């Protein structure tokens, strides 16, 4: 290990990798970030639902999730779709999912606390670095179409309150006062004023650029082929289109590689059972005044359809959701996009859907829905991965958490910190 400034490799240039790199730089580490795409935030961090939503901290390890999955298995347009073709990875993941059901309440409370902590860091970093990312602090409205869903939400609210989050029940009349453009009939809702939305891609790119100005070495368009923990350091073997494979030694590595984290962890002697859960989104362009006036300003989460929406600036409206267990498959299916477009037409009939851009991304999800943050088995190995559908919401807090772990594991005692955060 370096006597003065430990050198850290971060694997992955999405939201978790870039925030981890930034947090490490703040502590004075020398950081190199490896990303296989030509730009940061081009995979799962490209076009998500946009919500920074502590109110969506409820983990999925509830018996009702299993029942819905079985009921919807043969519906191509179902909010939760499981390909019945078996694989060892899928079977082991679901077995661990079931085993995690008893921790549903405690994990929901822990996730809520983490989401609230993340806000503070993310907003501060954006202010410090002058990052514009279509931030909208208008709250998030959860909408329920029947009594059963609304009553389940009441129980969830009690867990969120244990985690420190305030949200309030609202009547259908209050829902329309909060978001006047919303059409349809509803049983009731829950409104979280402290939640917000923003463009994850713009934020991640902006933070990567800020980190590079502060000394981050960005290796874009670079594929990491192998990782090896030697006991005294970590070997990173990488290749780009312009050069042959080369190997470099670092004092430590932080794996933030999304669905590829499972493969990298195996190389390093760890088991990180991340499964790729595909989600879809559409970005609805708002080219005319009627569409701009008819699109919501308050972010929504529709519990029945499992869809979320966010207004991204004056001219864009994002709708995202669904969960598809179909392996590492990035295909954009028309029968999975159609329900998102239909939802816009039903809930916001004044919005034109002539210009709709579809997208699909793979959420790196752990069986218990809790991210893996901290050290691996071998010296110099750390993880910040497995955030599932809450990567954007939790990223700033888990970045601080893994940076703390790296500092404890690799900072030689008595060495003065040179990072700007210590000034």
Beta strands, then each sheet from edge to edge (+ up, - down):
strand 1: 7-11
strand 2: 30-35
strand 3: 51-52
strand 4: 80-82
strand 5: 140-144
strand 6: 168-170
strand 7: 188-192
strand 8: 196-197
strand 9: 217-220
strand 10: 222-229
strand 11: 234-240
strand 12: 243-250
strand 13: 252-255
strand 14: 275-285
strand 15: 299-302
strand 16: 307-311
strand 17: 316-325
strand 18: 356-365
strand 19: 372-375
strand 20: 381-385
sheet 1: 9+ 2+ 1+ 13+ 20+ 19-
sheet 2: 3+ 8-
sheet 3: 4+ 17+ 14- 18+
sheet 4: 4+ 17+ 16- 15+ 5+ 7- 6+
sheet 5: 10+ 11- 12+
end
